[in-house]
Amino acid sequence: MKKQISLIIALLAILHAGFAQEPMRLSLQESITYALQNRASLQATRNEERIADARVGEIRATGLPQVDGSVEVGNNFIQQKTLVDPSAFSPAQLDPFVITPEQLASGQPITLEPTYSRPEPTEGGLQAITFVQPYSGTATITGSQLLFDGSYLIGLKAAKTYTELSRKATTQSEIDVAEQVSKAYYGVLVNAERMELLRQNLIRLDTLLFQTQVMFENGVAEKLDVDRLRVQRNNLKVEAQKTDRLMQLSENLLKFQMGLPQNQPIVLTDELAEVDIDMSQLHPQDFNYSNRIEYSVLETQRDLAELDLRNRRSGYLPKLYLNARYGYMGVGKSFSDVMDVRAGANNTTNRNWFDFGYVGAQLQVPIFDGLRKHYQVQQAKIAVENTKLGFETLRQSIDLELKQASTELTNALDVLDAQQENLALAQEIARVAKIKFQEGVGSNLEVVNAETDLREAQTNYYGAMYDALIAKVNLAKATGTLYTK
């Protein structure tokens, strides 16, 4: 039975190993590339680009022919009437009914009915009469073509400029993602190297504890010496556990910034020793404000403001349209008469439906709108002025950001150099203290203090290393060199 259970456990372990995901090996550049392709927020930003492209097509469509069709059938349950003077019409004018030879030859009685409703006498000699049938219907096709509109071409250009602004907004989001991924990547590198160093410290302290235990058993060392080292080891073990959990958290943050599933294992291929901090960035000589995407975005916003001003001014110009309309109108005393659209006898068309057509031009000339356009132009002028003022503010902001980022990196490098020297000294002190204790010329307390100082020096060194890497990313972003397409 035990063998069967062991076999099942072994099979489950093999299946779990088979289904386990392969770790994804990532350099910093590969991490950024993956994030740019898979980050959900960037996909939403790129959708805004597609919306802007669709708006260009929407505005362009207003300059193309507009064709509509309509069909309508209705019941004139209250027929409109008008007053007429019967003496102004002869019977032939009021009753244009023609008797055909076929009707005469048929020998059947012919009933003459007027095509209008029976007049109703009124005071003053006028009579109320209606020319409207109880049922009517229309089938119409209308078309129009814009011939001239001053705001059309400006609007089309503004839509294209807005598309450019959307693309620049996407680039700005990509730069932000590159910054976030870079900082998260460096955080994982620093924590991983610090974790490795803590493991080495544990191994070294375990060895020293074992040697001290042997010395105690041989009467060379005291029990107090062993207890001190055990306390030191317990503290170091807890710190290693905390650092390991922190490293897992930093990996999860990197996956989040990349848009990578949290259950996907990763292995970073870059090393801290390979990270190069370009000192020439501290004082860039050929810096151009246009390198910053914010400056380029403001330039496009200025172009949009100027186009809006031109569009407001074009409101004073006339608009010219070409219009056309063609259709059929039918009437009848009943709904079936209106719907009876088949050909009549002797291939004649149904006399209930008659076609009509119209073609013409329409000129719309603005005359007076209560000074509405005047105030719109004033608002657009102020918007252009504010955009131009924004350039000076942005330049000052960029200058301050450059100086701040440069100062932060300089300070971080100075601290890193000092902490690196302190780490080397602490390592040497710990080595000498251990030798002196083993040779019996030093105390165990010196060893414990040296180990504590070494651990503090290591923590300070990696903290300074992380600060320097973050300052490096901030300066690259400030100079506009962090990410370029």
KELOSE-364112 format. One line per 8 residues: number of its first residue (from 1); their letters; for each residue y, x, z of C-alpha. Coordinates in nm, 3 decimals. Each point is the difference from the previous one (the first is absolute). Layout:
<atoms>
NUM> A> Y/X/Z; ...
</atoms>
This chain:
<atoms>
1> MKKQISLI> 0.000/0.000/0.000; 0.239/0.282/0.090; -0.075/0.169/-0.333; 0.087/-0.321/-0.187; 0.329/-0.034/0.187; 0.085/0.362/-0.074; -0.081/-0.054/-0.367; 0.227/-0.308/-0.016
9> IALLAILH> 0.283/0.191/0.166; -0.042/0.286/-0.245; 0.006/-0.239/-0.297; 0.315/-0.169/0.131; 0.165/0.339/0.040; -0.090/0.091/-0.359; 0.136/-0.331/-0.130; 0.321/0.043/0.198
17> AGFAQEPM> 0.044/0.348/-0.142; -0.061/-0.133/-0.350; 0.263/-0.271/0.034; 0.256/0.225/0.170; 0.304/0.070/-0.212; 0.062/0.346/-0.131; 0.310/0.162/0.152; 0.297/0.009/-0.235
25> RLSLQESI> 0.135/0.353/-0.035; 0.378/-0.006/-0.025; 0.277/0.250/-0.045; 0.357/-0.098/0.080; 0.083/-0.058/-0.366; -0.318/-0.203/-0.052; 0.087/-0.212/0.304; 0.346/-0.072/-0.139
33> TYALQNRA> -0.141/-0.084/-0.344; -0.254/-0.239/0.152; 0.270/-0.169/0.207; 0.225/-0.047/-0.303; -0.284/-0.175/-0.181; -0.142/-0.211/0.282; 0.273/-0.070/0.257; 0.043/-0.379/0.011
41> SLQATRNE> 0.374/0.018/0.064; 0.046/0.209/-0.316; -0.200/-0.248/-0.204; 0.235/-0.274/0.119; 0.299/0.215/-0.099; -0.145/0.055/-0.347; -0.044/-0.376/-0.029; 0.377/-0.025/0.045
49> ERIADARV> 0.030/0.222/-0.310; -0.214/-0.245/-0.194; 0.219/-0.286/0.121; 0.308/0.188/-0.122; -0.163/0.052/-0.342; -0.075/-0.372/-0.018; 0.365/-0.077/0.078; 0.106/0.206/-0.301
57> GEIRATGL> -0.225/-0.216/-0.217; 0.138/-0.314/0.163; 0.359/0.095/-0.081; -0.092/0.111/-0.353; -0.161/-0.340/-0.058; 0.334/-0.177/0.043; 0.118/0.164/-0.323; -0.298/-0.122/-0.200
65> PQVDGSVE> -0.031/-0.345/-0.164; -0.061/-0.280/0.248; -0.217/-0.283/-0.138; -0.098/-0.315/0.190; -0.183/-0.317/-0.092; 0.005/-0.341/0.163; -0.160/-0.341/-0.050; 0.132/-0.311/0.175
73> VGNNFIQQ> -0.099/-0.368/-0.010; 0.177/-0.262/0.211; 0.072/-0.367/0.062; 0.363/-0.111/-0.025; -0.049/-0.282/0.250; 0.378/-0.057/0.010; 0.136/0.044/-0.351; 0.352/0.130/-0.037
81> KTLVDPSA> 0.240/-0.240/-0.173; 0.334/0.038/-0.174; 0.275/-0.240/-0.108; 0.052/-0.051/-0.376; 0.218/-0.225/-0.217; -0.238/-0.204/-0.221; 0.273/-0.058/-0.259; -0.001/0.370/-0.078
89> FSPAQLDP> -0.354/-0.019/-0.136; -0.144/-0.196/-0.290; -0.347/-0.146/0.029; -0.127/0.269/-0.232; 0.135/0.263/0.235; -0.152/-0.159/0.304; -0.331/-0.093/-0.165; -0.102/0.284/-0.233
97> FVITPEQL> -0.341/-0.153/-0.069; -0.146/0.065/-0.348; -0.268/-0.231/-0.151; -0.250/0.195/-0.208; -0.166/-0.132/-0.319; -0.335/0.015/0.172; 0.118/-0.242/0.266; 0.128/-0.244/-0.263
105> ASGQPITL> -0.326/0.017/-0.196; -0.211/-0.067/0.308; 0.110/-0.363/0.014; 0.023/0.016/0.378; 0.307/-0.119/0.192; 0.245/0.278/0.090; 0.183/-0.010/0.332; 0.332/0.180/0.003
113> EPTYSRPE> 0.088/0.155/0.334; 0.314/0.200/0.075; -0.049/0.362/0.099; 0.237/-0.046/0.288; -0.022/-0.224/0.304; 0.155/-0.343/-0.011; 0.367/0.031/0.089; 0.118/-0.154/0.321
121> PTEGGLQA> 0.341/-0.169/-0.023; 0.270/0.127/0.233; 0.364/-0.076/0.057; 0.253/0.144/-0.243; -0.210/-0.045/-0.313; -0.215/0.306/0.073; -0.372/-0.022/0.033; -0.241/0.213/0.213
129> ITFVQPYS> -0.275/0.150/-0.209; -0.261/0.272/0.051; -0.147/0.233/-0.257; -0.260/0.138/0.243; -0.368/-0.093/-0.031; -0.205/-0.064/0.315; -0.210/0.314/-0.054; 0.100/0.339/-0.137
137> GTATITGS> -0.140/0.351/-0.034; 0.111/0.346/-0.108; -0.177/0.320/-0.104; 0.237/0.295/-0.020; -0.005/0.377/-0.050; 0.316/0.187/0.103; 0.084/0.364/-0.049; 0.288/0.229/0.094
145> QLLFDGSY> 0.088/0.362/-0.067; 0.251/0.210/0.188; 0.239/0.157/-0.251; 0.252/0.160/0.235; 0.021/0.035/0.378; 0.188/0.293/0.149; -0.211/-0.001/0.315; -0.336/0.004/-0.182
153> LIGLKAAK> -0.008/0.366/-0.106; 0.154/0.107/0.329; -0.261/-0.197/0.191; -0.277/0.155/-0.208; 0.130/0.349/0.076; 0.038/-0.087/0.368; -0.360/-0.117/0.013; -0.118/0.331/-0.144
161> TYTELSRK> 0.215/0.184/0.253; -0.154/-0.208/0.277; -0.343/0.104/-0.128; 0.111/0.362/0.029; 0.114/-0.070/0.357; -0.342/-0.146/0.082; -0.171/0.313/-0.131; 0.227/0.220/0.210
169> ATTQSEID> -0.079/-0.216/0.303; -0.368/0.067/-0.068; 0.069/0.374/-0.016; 0.184/-0.023/0.332; -0.301/-0.175/0.154; -0.230/0.269/-0.143; 0.212/0.270/0.164; -0.026/-0.182/0.333
177> VAEQVSKA> -0.379/-0.021/-0.039; -0.021/0.371/-0.086; 0.198/0.077/0.316; -0.221/-0.219/0.219; -0.323/0.141/-0.144; 0.122/0.360/0.034; 0.091/-0.043/0.366; -0.329/-0.176/0.078
185> YYGVLVNA> -0.198/0.269/-0.187; 0.167/0.281/0.192; -0.065/-0.188/0.324; -0.374/-0.005/-0.073; 0.003/0.371/-0.090; 0.174/0.100/0.323; -0.224/-0.216/0.220; -0.315/0.123/-0.175
193> ERMELLRQ> 0.091/0.366/0.051; 0.102/-0.062/0.359; -0.331/-0.178/0.059; -0.191/0.297/-0.140; 0.190/0.235/0.229; -0.080/-0.219/0.301; -0.370/0.014/-0.089; 0.020/0.379/-0.005
201> NLIRLDTL> 0.178/-0.007/0.336; -0.280/-0.214/0.143; -0.263/0.242/-0.127; 0.187/0.296/0.146; 0.052/-0.177/0.334; -0.366/-0.108/0.015; -0.100/0.362/-0.049; 0.238/0.116/0.272
209> LFQTQVMF> -0.124/-0.275/0.233; -0.360/0.104/-0.058; 0.081/0.365/0.066; 0.191/-0.090/0.317; -0.292/-0.215/0.120; -0.232/0.297/-0.045; 0.245/0.224/0.183; 0.015/-0.255/0.284
217> ENGVAEKL> -0.378/-0.013/0.023; -0.003/0.380/0.018; 0.264/-0.003/0.271; 0.269/0.158/-0.215; 0.219/-0.312/-0.033; 0.089/-0.281/0.236; -0.085/-0.367/-0.037; 0.374/-0.068/-0.015
225> DVDRLRVQ> 0.015/0.204/-0.322; -0.272/-0.218/-0.153; 0.170/-0.322/0.110; 0.334/0.108/-0.146; -0.160/0.065/-0.338; -0.180/-0.335/0.014; 0.330/-0.178/0.062; 0.149/0.193/-0.290
233> RNNLKVEA> -0.291/-0.094/-0.224; 0.018/-0.370/0.095; 0.371/-0.009/-0.083; -0.061/0.174/-0.330; -0.282/-0.240/-0.086; 0.224/-0.303/0.064; 0.274/0.154/-0.212; -0.249/0.060/-0.282
241> QKTDRLMQ> -0.113/-0.363/0.017; 0.359/-0.123/-0.013; 0.075/0.229/-0.295; -0.312/-0.121/-0.182; 0.107/-0.363/0.039; 0.352/0.093/-0.108; -0.144/0.167/-0.310; -0.195/-0.316/-0.084
249> LSENLLKF> 0.317/-0.203/0.041; 0.195/0.237/-0.225; -0.274/-0.031/-0.265; 0.024/-0.378/0.020; 0.377/0.025/-0.044; -0.049/0.217/-0.309; -0.246/-0.251/-0.146; 0.247/-0.280/0.064
257> QMGLPQNQ> 0.284/0.188/-0.170; -0.229/0.066/-0.298; -0.127/-0.358/-0.028; -0.351/0.128/0.071; -0.260/-0.215/0.185; -0.029/0.097/0.367; -0.379/0.040/-0.024; 0.027/0.260/-0.278
265> PIVLTDEL> -0.065/0.351/0.144; 0.232/0.275/-0.122; 0.003/0.378/0.003; 0.327/0.187/-0.047; -0.028/0.304/-0.222; 0.339/0.157/0.072; 0.042/0.255/0.279; 0.298/0.054/0.226
273> AEVDIDMS> 0.003/0.367/-0.097; 0.050/-0.103/-0.365; 0.307/-0.213/0.069; 0.305/0.176/-0.140; 0.347/-0.065/0.138; 0.252/0.086/-0.272; 0.289/0.169/0.177; 0.220/-0.033/-0.310
281> QLHPQDFN> 0.025/-0.373/0.072; 0.201/0.078/0.313; 0.302/0.079/-0.217; -0.052/-0.158/-0.346; 0.239/0.149/-0.256; -0.049/-0.236/-0.295; -0.014/-0.330/0.186; 0.116/-0.299/-0.202
289> YSNRIEYS> 0.069/-0.338/0.154; -0.176/-0.166/-0.291; -0.324/0.159/0.127; 0.003/-0.263/0.272; -0.141/-0.334/-0.109; 0.255/-0.180/0.218; 0.280/0.146/-0.212; -0.174/-0.105/-0.321
297> VLETQRDL> -0.051/-0.352/0.139; 0.371/-0.024/0.084; 0.089/0.106/-0.356; -0.210/-0.285/-0.137; 0.156/-0.243/0.246; 0.343/0.111/-0.124; -0.108/-0.068/-0.359; -0.116/-0.347/0.101
305> AELDLRNR> 0.332/-0.072/0.174; 0.194/0.106/-0.311; -0.220/-0.217/-0.222; 0.057/-0.294/0.232; 0.377/0.054/-0.036; -0.032/-0.001/-0.379; -0.211/-0.314/0.019; 0.263/-0.180/0.209
313> RSGYLPKL> 0.271/0.094/-0.249; -0.210/-0.121/-0.292; 0.018/-0.348/0.151; 0.342/-0.038/-0.165; -0.157/0.032/-0.348; -0.120/-0.303/-0.201; -0.366/-0.076/-0.066; -0.141/-0.105/-0.336
321> YLNARYGY> -0.329/-0.187/-0.053; -0.186/-0.130/-0.304; -0.168/-0.336/0.069; -0.245/-0.209/-0.203; -0.186/-0.323/0.064; -0.256/-0.199/-0.200; -0.207/-0.301/0.093; -0.104/-0.361/-0.044
329> MGVGKSFS> 0.121/-0.316/0.174; -0.196/-0.324/0.001; 0.075/-0.352/0.126; -0.193/-0.323/0.029; -0.027/-0.333/0.172; -0.317/0.109/0.178; -0.162/0.317/0.119; -0.265/-0.027/-0.272
337> DVMDVRAG> 0.272/-0.016/-0.266; 0.144/0.328/0.124; -0.340/0.168/0.014; -0.093/-0.123/-0.351; 0.084/0.317/-0.190; -0.259/-0.017/-0.279; 0.107/-0.030/-0.366; 0.100/-0.343/-0.130
345> ANNTTNRN> -0.111/-0.182/-0.315; 0.040/0.171/-0.339; 0.016/0.338/0.180; 0.337/-0.081/0.154; 0.085/0.143/0.338; 0.009/-0.212/0.311; 0.344/-0.163/0.004; 0.007/0.010/0.380
353> WFDFGYVG> 0.051/0.381/0.004; 0.285/0.190/-0.166; 0.061/0.373/-0.002; 0.328/0.170/0.081; 0.127/0.358/0.004; 0.296/0.207/0.114; 0.112/0.362/-0.031; 0.326/0.147/0.124
361> AQLQVPIF> 0.180/0.264/0.203; 0.142/-0.028/0.348; 0.288/0.213/0.127; 0.065/0.003/0.374; 0.344/0.132/0.092; 0.093/0.047/0.367; 0.349/-0.134/0.063; 0.056/-0.036/0.373
369> DGLRKHYQ> -0.248/0.017/0.288; 0.234/0.001/0.297; 0.016/0.386/-0.001; -0.368/0.020/0.092; -0.072/0.283/-0.245; 0.313/0.182/0.112; -0.127/0.021/0.356; -0.348/0.095/-0.119
377> VQQAKIAV> 0.153/0.295/-0.188; 0.190/0.103/0.313; -0.320/-0.002/0.203; -0.180/0.208/-0.264; 0.283/0.256/-0.002; -0.025/0.042/0.377; -0.379/0.040/-0.027; 0.047/0.283/-0.252
385> ENTKLGFE> 0.255/0.167/0.228; -0.233/-0.024/0.300; -0.283/0.155/-0.200; 0.220/0.295/-0.095; 0.103/0.044/0.363; -0.367/0.011/0.089; -0.042/0.329/-0.188; 0.228/0.187/0.238
393> TLRQSIDL> -0.177/-0.147/0.302; -0.340/0.089/-0.144; 0.105/0.358/-0.080; 0.121/0.047/0.357; -0.323/-0.148/0.132; -0.210/0.232/-0.218; 0.203/0.305/0.109; -0.057/-0.090/0.365
401> ELKQASTE> -0.370/-0.061/-0.060; -0.036/0.337/-0.172; 0.169/0.186/0.285; -0.199/-0.189/0.260; -0.334/0.060/-0.174; 0.082/0.368/-0.056; 0.097/0.046/0.365; -0.315/-0.177/0.120
409> LTNALDVL> -0.221/0.223/-0.213; 0.181/0.316/0.112; -0.039/-0.097/0.365; -0.363/-0.099/-0.051; -0.081/0.335/-0.163; 0.171/0.190/0.284; -0.201/-0.196/0.257; -0.319/0.053/-0.202
417> DAQQENLA> 0.055/0.377/-0.009; 0.059/0.007/0.375; -0.304/-0.216/0.076; -0.216/0.209/-0.230; 0.100/0.312/0.193; -0.060/-0.181/0.331; -0.345/-0.105/-0.120; -0.091/0.358/-0.087
425> LAQEIARV> 0.121/0.118/0.342; -0.189/-0.276/0.181; -0.319/0.086/-0.187; 0.035/0.365/0.095; 0.073/-0.084/0.365; -0.306/-0.227/0.016; -0.218/0.271/-0.155; 0.119/0.267/0.245
433> AKIKFQEG> -0.030/-0.232/0.302; -0.360/-0.079/-0.094; -0.089/0.369/-0.034; 0.164/0.088/0.332; -0.188/-0.280/0.176; -0.333/0.104/-0.150; 0.061/0.360/0.105; 0.096/-0.106/0.351
441> VGSNLEVV> 0.360/0.119/-0.011; 0.154/-0.342/-0.058; -0.016/-0.336/0.169; -0.142/-0.323/-0.130; 0.338/-0.161/0.060; 0.152/0.230/-0.263; -0.261/-0.119/-0.249; 0.069/-0.366/0.075
449> NAETDLRE> 0.376/0.047/-0.028; -0.041/0.195/-0.323; -0.217/-0.276/-0.150; 0.255/-0.263/0.102; 0.282/0.201/-0.157; -0.207/0.050/-0.315; -0.069/-0.371/-0.036; 0.370/-0.077/0.048
457> AQTNYYGA> 0.094/0.265/-0.257; -0.245/-0.150/-0.248; 0.143/-0.349/0.053; 0.355/0.128/-0.045; -0.097/0.196/-0.312; -0.159/-0.293/-0.179; 0.283/-0.228/0.106; 0.246/0.247/-0.152
465> MYDALIAK> -0.217/0.025/-0.312; 0.004/-0.378/-0.046; 0.378/-0.015/0.054; 0.050/0.271/-0.264; -0.217/-0.186/-0.253; 0.185/-0.327/0.061; 0.334/0.180/-0.037; -0.129/0.149/-0.327
473> VNLAKATG> -0.078/-0.349/-0.135; 0.340/-0.132/0.112; 0.185/0.283/-0.174; -0.201/-0.047/-0.321; 0.092/-0.368/0.002; 0.366/0.082/0.069; 0.014/0.235/-0.300; -0.179/-0.249/-0.224
481> TLYTK> -0.300/0.229/-0.061; -0.265/-0.174/0.210; -0.132/-0.210/-0.289; 0.099/-0.010/-0.364; -0.167/-0.182/-0.288
</atoms>
